[in-house]
Amino acid sequence: MWANLPKETMNSLGKLSNLEPSGVLGVCAGMHDNGFDYWIAAATTKECPVGFEKLDISAAQ
């Protein structure tokens, strides 16, 4: 998955990152019986660009 990610997409995600953890992230979410969903993502407060999907993750305690 990472090897097939276009460089432009990686750069766009890097520019979106404005929260901790910073940078481009690998995120496991949506746990279910068959496994989980895996996202290449950035933690951000910025608007979600066209062509990307938004995943809201609640703060952990």
MDAnalysis code that builds the backbone (N, CA, C; Angstrom):
import MDAnalysis as mda
import numpy as np

u = mda.Universe.empty(183, n_residues=61, atom_resindex=np.repeat(np.arange(61), 3), trajectory=True)
u.add_TopologyAttr("name", ["N", "CA", "C"] * 61)
u.add_TopologyAttr("resid", np.arange(1, 62))
u.add_TopologyAttr("resname", ["MET", "TRP", "ALA", "ASN", "LEU", "PRO", "LYS", "GLU", "THR", "MET", "ASN", "SER", "LEU", "GLY", "LYS", "LEU", "SER", "ASN", "LEU", "GLU", "PRO", "SER", "GLY", "VAL", "LEU", "GLY", "VAL", "CYS", "ALA", "GLY", "MET", "HIS", "ASP", "ASN", "GLY", "PHE", "ASP", "TYR", "TRP", "ILE", "ALA", "ALA", "ALA", "THR", "THR", "LYS", "GLU", "CYS", "PRO", "VAL", "GLY", "PHE", "GLU", "LYS", "LEU", "ASP", "ILE", "SER", "ALA", "ALA", "GLN"])
u.atoms.positions = np.array([
    [0.830, -1.191, 0.000],
    [0.000, 0.000, 0.000],
    [0.880, 1.262, 0.000],
    [1.835, 1.324, 0.916],
    [2.717, 2.491, 0.982],
    [3.546, 2.621, -0.296],
    [4.016, 1.507, -0.818],
    [4.862, 1.534, -2.010],
    [4.100, 2.033, -3.231],
    [2.773, 1.858, -3.240],
    [1.952, 2.281, -4.371],
    [1.379, 3.680, -4.211],
    [1.651, 4.329, -3.079],
    [1.121, 5.675, -2.830],
    [1.876, 6.689, -3.684],
    [1.157, 7.433, -4.537],
    [1.845, 8.435, -5.365],
    [2.556, 9.491, -4.506],
    [3.702, 9.922, -4.963],
    [4.491, 10.921, -4.239],
    [3.674, 12.193, -3.979],
    [2.835, 12.587, -4.935],
    [2.003, 13.789, -4.777],
    [1.030, 13.637, -3.609],
    [0.474, 12.430, -3.459],
    [-0.444, 12.170, -2.353],
    [0.296, 12.224, -1.020],
    [1.475, 11.638, -0.963],
    [2.293, 11.676, 0.251],
    [2.613, 13.122, 0.619],
    [2.985, 13.930, -0.357],
    [3.289, 15.341, -0.105],
    [2.054, 16.094, 0.383],
    [0.900, 15.814, -0.207],
    [-0.343, 16.471, 0.208],
    [-0.688, 16.125, 1.647],
    [-0.532, 14.865, 2.013],
    [-0.793, 14.456, 3.399],
    [0.178, 15.140, 4.355],
    [1.428, 15.214, 3.987],
    [2.418, 15.882, 4.823],
    [2.080, 17.337, 5.064],
    [1.565, 18.011, 4.051],
    [1.181, 19.426, 4.178],
    [-0.069, 19.600, 5.030],
    [-0.915, 18.582, 5.099],
    [-2.122, 18.654, 5.932],
    [-1.797, 18.517, 7.416],
    [-0.748, 17.805, 7.741],
    [-0.395, 17.493, 9.124],
    [-0.135, 18.767, 9.930],
    [-0.981, 19.002, 10.956],
    [-0.769, 20.158, 11.830],
    [-1.087, 19.833, 13.295],
    [-1.175, 18.551, 13.625],
    [-1.430, 18.094, 14.991],
    [-0.438, 16.992, 15.335],
    [-0.369, 16.648, 16.612],
    [0.423, 15.495, 17.052],
    [-0.476, 14.274, 17.061],
    [-0.035, 13.132, 16.644],
    [1.283, 12.881, 16.095],
    [1.414, 13.507, 14.707],
    [2.582, 14.025, 14.433],
    [2.780, 14.753, 13.185],
    [3.285, 13.831, 12.081],
    [3.182, 14.322, 10.864],
    [3.662, 13.578, 9.707],
    [2.584, 12.722, 9.088],
    [3.001, 11.835, 8.228],
    [2.085, 10.910, 7.566],
    [2.005, 9.654, 8.426],
    [0.779, 9.211, 8.701],
    [0.534, 8.153, 9.678],
    [-0.080, 6.916, 9.047],
    [0.180, 5.778, 9.624],
    [-0.540, 4.544, 9.329],
    [-1.546, 4.344, 10.446],
    [-2.837, 4.243, 10.113],
    [-3.895, 4.178, 11.120],
    [-4.733, 2.916, 10.915],
    [-4.876, 2.121, 11.976],
    [-5.770, 0.963, 11.972],
    [-7.062, 1.403, 12.652],
    [-8.185, 1.199, 11.984],
    [-9.475, 1.635, 12.528],
    [-10.563, 0.686, 12.041],
    [-11.772, 0.873, 12.562],
    [-12.900, 0.077, 12.108],
    [-12.710, -1.407, 12.335],
    [-12.304, -1.773, 13.545],
    [-12.064, -3.175, 13.854],
    [-13.358, -3.984, 13.674],
    [-13.253, -5.135, 13.022],
    [-14.393, -6.018, 12.817],
    [-13.900, -7.458, 12.762],
    [-14.819, -8.391, 12.664],
    [-14.467, -9.822, 12.717],
    [-13.439, -10.228, 11.666],
    [-13.477, -9.585, 10.509],
    [-12.567, -9.946, 9.423],
    [-11.258, -9.166, 9.445],
    [-11.033, -8.360, 10.463],
    [-9.802, -7.581, 10.541],
    [-10.070, -6.129, 10.866],
    [-9.513, -5.238, 10.058],
    [-9.646, -3.814, 10.303],
    [-9.396, -3.048, 9.010],
    [-9.746, -1.756, 9.036],
    [-9.453, -0.862, 7.923],
    [-8.112, -0.201, 8.195],
    [-7.319, 0.002, 7.159],
    [-6.016, 0.636, 7.305],
    [-6.010, 1.899, 6.462],
    [-5.629, 3.014, 7.078],
    [-5.598, 4.315, 6.423],
    [-4.178, 4.860, 6.403],
    [-3.779, 5.470, 5.322],
    [-2.592, 6.318, 5.294],
    [-3.139, 7.716, 5.473],
    [-2.717, 8.408, 6.528],
    [-3.441, 9.584, 6.984],
    [-2.526, 10.668, 7.533],
    [-3.161, 11.775, 7.927],
    [-2.489, 12.870, 8.627],
    [-3.440, 13.408, 9.679],
    [-2.929, 13.699, 10.867],
    [-3.727, 14.342, 11.910],
    [-3.785, 15.831, 11.583],
    [-5.014, 16.351, 11.450],
    [-5.151, 17.734, 10.992],
    [-6.453, 18.364, 11.448],
    [-6.456, 19.682, 11.498],
    [-7.678, 20.454, 11.711],
    [-8.098, 21.127, 10.408],
    [-7.326, 20.914, 9.354],
    [-7.611, 21.535, 8.060],
    [-8.762, 20.825, 7.358],
    [-9.350, 21.519, 6.400],
    [-10.446, 20.977, 5.601],
    [-9.962, 19.770, 4.791],
    [-10.808, 18.761, 4.667],
    [-10.471, 17.563, 3.904],
    [-10.503, 17.886, 2.408],
    [-9.378, 17.704, 1.724],
    [-9.324, 18.012, 0.296],
    [-10.175, 17.053, -0.546],
    [-10.582, 17.514, -1.696],
    [-11.294, 16.675, -2.653],
    [-10.411, 15.485, -3.013],
    [-11.008, 14.308, -3.055],
    [-10.270, 13.099, -3.390],
    [-9.745, 12.351, -2.175],
    [-9.839, 12.972, -0.983],
    [-9.427, 12.336, 0.266],
    [-10.686, 12.004, 1.055],
    [-10.559, 11.148, 2.053],
    [-11.664, 10.828, 2.961],
    [-11.284, 11.252, 4.366],
    [-12.289, 11.631, 5.135],
    [-12.082, 12.086, 6.511],
    [-12.450, 10.972, 7.475],
    [-11.609, 10.750, 8.465],
    [-11.852, 9.783, 9.530],
    [-11.717, 10.514, 10.849],
    [-12.831, 10.641, 11.595],
    [-12.780, 11.290, 12.913],
    [-12.405, 10.243, 13.957],
    [-11.405, 10.558, 14.762],
    [-10.956, 9.669, 15.837],
    [-11.057, 10.444, 17.148],
    [-11.830, 9.912, 18.083],
    [-11.985, 10.565, 19.380],
    [-10.690, 10.509, 20.178],
    [-10.503, 11.499, 21.025],
    [-9.308, 11.539, 21.878],
    [-9.355, 10.353, 22.857],
    [-8.195, 9.782, 23.107],
    [-8.085, 8.677, 24.063],
    [-7.773, 9.221, 25.450],
    [-8.124, 8.466, 26.465],
    [-7.821, 8.883, 27.828],
    [-6.580, 8.182, 28.309],
])
